[in-house]
Amino acid sequence: MSTLKAVRGTRDLLPPETELWSHIETTARNIFARYRFGEIRTPIFEDTQLFARGVGEETDIVSKEMYTWEDRARAQSEKAQSLTLRPENTAGVVRAYIEHGLGDTGLLQKLFYIGPQFRRERPQKGRYRQFFQIGAEVIGPPSSGSESPLRDAEVLEMLAALLDALGIRDWKLLINSVGSKEDRPRYIELLKAALKPVVGQMCVDCQRRAETNPLRVLDCKVPEDQSIIETLPKIWDSLDAGSRAHFEQVCAALDACGVSYEHDQRLVRGLDYYTRTTFEFVHRIGLGAQNALIGGGRYDGLSELIGGPKATGIGFAIGQDRLVLARGLELSEETWSSFERLADVYVAPIGEALNAKALALARDLRRDGLRVELGDGSFKLKKSFETGNKLAGAIVLLGEDEAASGILTVKNFSTGDQQKIRREQLAEHLRSLSRT
Ligand code: AMP
């Protein structure tokens, strides 16, 4: 029979790498707490309409990357429904915001999430079909201050603080404004007109985008298309005074707190719901084509697109898989080895009759805060030593004599020292060994 493997584009995460994943999650949680974000967990699948309306029918995500299925009705009371594995989490958060009337408080809602997302993309390093995002949203009725450029700058400053706390230094923040919902159609018309005479010389993807989603032409990475793209109208020239002032105030607030950024006029990003500020944190080394670590922006019309009240907001999603890659690249040997830390002690029962007592001893030592590996009385002494040496800094032998006398033999693997230690002093002794 053929062996089964993880599905293409998905993967297993194993220790010690998973230590790095949880380290990143813990650091993110700590930073989010300082800015008073609360955690939200939305379902992994939603009504397909949520993404079709929220993210946009013409986007790559909705038009070709979603995992969608018809969920059959199981009972008379249930309707068949088209469901989709979430390709991103902002639409789900905004749905929840509407469904639970979170805007009724009149206060800004600050919510973060951590979890898997699903897109049927062509897998490669840093791009998976199940990938993980750590994201956050700041959303509320306009009266809560949710439209203020200060919110944008605060979110960006928080991300800089998070990357800093993670020890990731080699990043660059790109920001742009894609304008309000009045500016954008104006620009798209100009863009369409400018594309008409030249699009025939561009790549097939651009030819398609020019029809379906012209803004995405600006995202094209094909080298031959770049000189044409440079000649296209710039979005800045289509922004009204309000959008320009908003963008300038975001920049001024970033300047005030020393967060460096670059205004990238071609940054439009792949989701239709963005208005005004859009941004990306890119990593300059090692990630190749998949160099975007974080993407985000403002989505002032999203709530209304999915049937909710006016609720303006801004959010971002960090690609956790890519953050792990970037973090791994910059990680020192020392930090990696701390993830692979040995247990403090290996408890080795001598003979199966001692197994139960060994479990009780291991339990006591663990209660004392030590990290303990428990061997097995069926092992020969030599095998216990060999196994203990692989897993722990020290070994404690528990045979009939030790159980009767309460005096245990402890061997420190790093020095080779062997000592007799009283049961009452064992935890303290082991702690002193693991400090050295
Ligand atoms: P988006 O939701 O498209 O704005 O993407 C936000 C971030 O999620 C990107 O900057 C990436 O770091 C990450 N990301 C998006 N798609 C994938 C994928 N297929 N595999 C891994 N990471 C991804």
Residues whose N, C-alpha, C, O or C-beta is under 5 A from the ligand:
A	BS01	AMP	E88 R119 E121 G126 R127 Y128 F131 A292 L293 I294 G295 A317 I318 G319 D321 R322
